[in-house]
Amino acid sequence: MEFLGVDATPDQGVEELAPSTRTMVGIARALNESGGISEQTIGHRILVLDEPTASLPADQVESVLGIVEHVRSLGGTVVYVSHRTDEVLRIADHMLILRDGRLVVDEPIGTHTAQELVARIVGREVETESEYGSGSVSEYGAGSGSGAARRGGRPDAGRTPVIVAENLVGRRLRDVSLVVSSGEIVGIAGLVGCGRSELVRILGGAQQPLAGTLRLKGAPYAPGAPRQALRSGVATVPQDRRRDGCVLPMSVADNLSLGSLGSFVRRTGVIDVVAERRRAATLVADFSVKVTDPSTTVESLSGGNQQKVVVARASDRATSVLLLDEPTQGIDVVAKEEIANLIRKRARTGVAVVVASSDNQELVDLCDRVLVLDRGVVAGELTGADLTEDTLTFRCAHASEHTASLIPAEK
């Protein structure tokens, strides 16, 4: 591990490591299995990595790419399977593109741009759909011009506050306040450990705040569990869809009705299966879930379609607030834009939307404004023409300079 620059010791528990470090331990294990790691042996190895950064926050990807580049610099051969075009363009010399099980591109990377690569992947130019205009998109849905420019014209006046948080304190959060209004999409950005996911869990009832208050549509709101939040019209898309968002062995239809079976129970106490399946078919169509039969198990779907099932169920229950934690993490480029469009569509119905993400470009393209968290406090807010990927990335990286005076010194 020292040779590869892995920041861990052999006696550490893997559960203690950051996700990126776990990935690097896996790479070290793979290289070590056939005779040890050294400058002499790596030059004769072929390292195959299948989506090594798919589940990693954006700010942890660099560590993994550094190891890949180190292996290559020592003469090793790397086969890097990924849907992240920016990573492919950075580290690859040659690209193969598969579409529907067929090899459609086999050529050097050359001077391809991210947008050109996406077009080659999907076989067409991808368009972003929104009431505020359309344009071609790159991997994360970035069209021509800045996200702020495409959002120009969104009405800010006349919006009614839906969910209000004041002085929230949690295990990571120290003093967070926010207001999200009807039809508004608010992003939550920040580096790992800033409290993004904890804020979503508290708003959605999955975690209780240590201090602070919540109000929903002007009334006190203190959900003791996610089911209580659902009764108030607040639904969550969790960060880990496979662990927390769906039951993989169950069917698409059964997953879509989780949490709302009561609405399908007849007076006799028997579930109206016909009505349940009818509603599932409607959601499958509305959310473009690519499945021929709703009785298909969720585990047989692609990652993008699994996520659509989770988003569809949450959106169906979110009559007031829709909370999403890393909504497009680990899915392909087309599914990312489809889910982004579904989120925009839900916001247009008046639902307040909160999106926590480590993908700054996603936040720029999707949100009306973005709050930057740093070590549990709000380090700033970006909106309008100020909301660009470069500005947001800079603010996240340098947030500690603005919050040092707000955070008590550790004893």
N, C-alpha and C positions, 0 to 999 in steps of 0.2 A: 504494500500500500504506500509505503514511503517512496518507492521508485516512481509510482504513478501520481504522487502528490495527493493521495486521498487523506483527508483530514479526519482520521479515526485511528483507534488503537485496536489490536486484536481481541482485547478482553472486554470491549464495549458491547452492550446489547444492541442489536440492530434496531430495535424499537426506539432507541434513544437518538438515532441518527436522523438528520434532515433527509427528506426524500431524495435530493440530489446525491447525497453521500451514499445512501443505500444503492442507488443506481451505479455509482462508481465502484462500490464494493462488488456488485455483480459483475462488472466489467473485469475487475481484478481477478475474480474467481474464474471467469471464463478463460482469461489469458494464462492463468496458472495451472489449469487442468491438464495441459499437455506439455509439461516439462519445465515449469517455472518461468519467471519473468526476468528478462535481462535484455540489454541492447542487442545481444547476439540472437536470442531466440525470437524476439518480437518480429524481427525482419522476415521470419518464415511463417508467421501466423496469418490466418484470415479471421477477422473479428466481425461477426454478424450481429447488428443491433437492430431490433425491431421496435420502433417508436420509443426510443429510450427517454425522450423528454416529454412524452404525451401527457403525463400526469403531473408534471413539475410546474410550479409557479414560474413566471417568466424570468424572475430575478435569480433563479437557481439553475437555469439552463446553461449559463456560461461555463459553469464548472464541468459539466458533462462534455460540452463541446471542446473544452480545453484538453481533456483526456484523449478524445478522438484525434485531435490535431497532434498531440504528443505521440500517440501510437503511429500515426502516419509519418511523422518526422523521423521515426526510427526505422522506417521501411516496412511497417506492417500494412496489410491490406484490410480495408474496412468496407463492409457492405452496410450501408446506412438506409434503413427503411423508415420513411417519414412522410407525413403530409404537410410538414411545415416548410414552406418554400424558402423562407429566409435562411433557415439552417442548411438546407440543401445547397443553396447558392453560395453560402459561405464556405462549406467544407468539402463539397464534392468536386471531382474532376470530370466525371462522366455520369450521365443520368439514363435510367431506364424508367419508362412510364407505362404502368399497366392500367388498362381501362376495360372493365367487364371481363376480366380474366384473360385479356389479350395484350401482348406487347405492342404498343403503338409508337413508342419513341425509344431510340437507342442511339445516343449521340453525345458528344462532349457538351459540357455545360456552356462553354463559350461565354458570350456576353448577354445571355438571356436575362431579362428582368423578372421580378416576382410576378407581375401581371401576365407576362407572356407565358411563364411556366404554368400558372393557374389555367390559362386558356388551353394549353396543351393537355393538362390533366383532365379537364372536364369535356374537352372537345368542342368548346364554344366559349364565347366571351360571357362571363358571369355579370349579371346586372343586379344592382341593389334596388329594391322597391320601397318606396315611401311616399307619403303624401307631400313630401318636401322636395321631390325631384328624384331623378335616377341617374346612374352613371356606372361605368365599369368598375369592378372591384378587384382588389388584390386578395391575398390570402385571408385577411381579417375583415374584408368588406369595405376596404378603403377606396372610395371613388376619387374622381378628379377633384382637386381642391381640398381644403381642410374640412374636417367634420363640422366645425362651427359654421363654415360657409353653407354647407348643405342643410344645416338646421335653421338657417336664417328664415325668419318668418314664423317660427313657432310662437304661438301666443303665450305670453307670460301673465298678462293681466287677467283677472277674473277667476283664477284658479282657487279652489277651496282646499285648505289644508286637510289632509286625510289622516296621516299618522304623524304625531309629534313626540319626539324623545327629548328629555331634558336631563342633563347632568348624569348620564348613564355611567355606572362603574361596574366592571366585571373582573374576571381574572386577568385580562389584558387591558380592557378599556379603563381609562382613568377619569375622564370627564367629557363625555360625548353628547352633543345636542344636535338634532337635525329636524327639519320639517320637510315632508314630502307631500305635494299637492296632487289633486286629481289630474290624471292624464300626463303626469310628469315622470320622466325616467331619470333617476338620480344614481350616479355611479359612486362606488366606494373603492378608492385606490390606495396603494401603499405597499411597502416591502413586506416580506415574510415576517410574521410576528407583530404586525401593526394593529391587529384586532378586527380585520375585515370580517372574517367568518364568525367571530364571537358576536359582532353587532347583528349579523343576520340571525344567528341562533336566538339572541335575546328578543329581537323583534318578532320572531316566529314562535316563541314560546318553548323552544327546545332547551333554553338555559335561562335561569333566573338572574336578574341583575342584583348586584350587592347593594346598589344604591341608585337613586334616580327614579324618574317617573315616565310613564307612557300614556298618551291619550290617542284615542281612535275616533275620528269624526266628532271631536269635542268632548267625548266621555272618557272617564278613566279606563285604562286598558292594562290588565295585568294577567296575561295568560299563564297558567301554571304548567301547561303542556301544549304541544302542537295541535292536539285535537281541540283544545279550547280556542286557540287562535283560528282554526278552521271555522269554528262556529261563528266567529266574528268576521269571517270573510278574508282572513289573512292566511295565505298559503305560501309554502316554501319549496324551492327546488334546491336540494342540498348539494354540497360540493362533490361528494362521492356517490354517484348515481347507483353503482353496483352494490354498495354496502348499505346506503341509507335511502336511496330513491326508488327502488323497485325490488320486487321479489322475482328473481331471475327464472326459477322453474315454473312460475305461474304464467298464465296466458296474458296476452296484451289486454284483452277485455277485462280480466280479473284485476290486473294492475290499474287500469283506468278507473275502476269502481272502488278501489281501496279508499277508505275514509268517507265514502258516500253511499255505502250499501243500504243505509236506512231509508234512502229515498226510493229504493226499489222493493221494499218489503210491503207485501199486501197485508190487509187486515187480518188474514189468517196466520200471519207470521212467516209466510213462505216468500222467498225472494222471487220477484218477477223476472225470470231469466231473459225473457223476450225483450222486456223494456231495457234491461241492463245491456244486452247485446246491441240493441238499437242505438243506445246512447254511445256505446263504444265505437260503433261503426261511424257515427257522426263525427266523433273526435278524431278518429283515424283519418277521415277525409279532410276535416278542417285543418289538421296539423300536418298533413302530407306524410303520415307514417307509411313507409313503404313495406306493406305486408298484405298478402293476398287474403288472409283469413285472421280475424281478431282472436281466434282460438290458438294461434301460433304462440309458442312460449317466447317470452322476452329475451331469454338467453340466446336464442337463435338469430336475433336481429343484430345489425351493425351497431357500433357505438353511437352513431348519429341518430339512428332510429330509436334506440333505447332512450336517448336523451329526449327525443320528441315525445315519447310516451310520458316521461316524467313531467316535462313542461306542459303537456296537454292536460294531465290530471290536475296539476297545480293551478293552471290558468282557469280551468273549469270551476275550481273552488274559490278562486281569488276574486271575490266580488268587491273587495275594498283595496287590498294591498297584495301585490305579487313580489315575493322576495326570491332572488336568484343568486346563488353562490357559485362562481366559475361556470356559467351556463354552457359555454362552448369548449370547455377543456377536454382535450383528447378526442376530438371528432374532426371529420374531414372538412375541407374548405366549403363545399356546397352545403353541407348540413349546417355549418356555422352561419352562413348567410340566411338560410331558411329559418333557423331558430331566431336570429336577430329580427327578421321581418315579422315573425309571430309575436315577439315581444313588443315591437312597435304597434302592431295591430291591437294587442291587448290594451296598451296605454291609450290608444285612440278611443276606447270605450269609456274612459274616465277612471280606470284603475290606476292607483299610484304604484310605481314600479321602482324597486331598489335592486341594483346590480352590483355585486361585489366581484371584482375580477383582478387578476394579476396581469391581464392582457390590456395594456394601455391603449393600443389602437382600437380594440373592441369598445372600450369605454368612450373614446373620442367619437367614434362613428355612431354610437347608439344613444348616448346620454345627453340630456339638456344641460346638466351641470355635474361636476365630479368633486367629491370631498376627498382630500388626501389625509390619510391617517398615518401617524408616526408614533409607535410605542404607546398606543392607546389614547392619543389625543388628536383632535382635528388640527392639522398643520396648515390647512389652506383650502380654498375652494376655487375651482376654475369654471368659467362659463363663457358663452359667446365666442368672440374672436380669440380670446385667450386660451380656449380649450383646443390645443393641438397636441399631437403625440410627443413632439419634442419638448414642449413646455411641461406636459404632465410627467414625462420621464424624468426631467430635470428636477421638478418639484418633489417627486418621490425620492430621488437619490439624495437630495439636499434638505429633506424635511427636518432632519435633526437639528440643523442650524437655526430653525425657526421655533422649535419646540423645547430646546434645552432649558429655557427658563420656566417652562410650564410643567416639567417632569421632576418630581422630587428625586434627590440624589439617593442612590441605593446605599443602605447601611451595611 
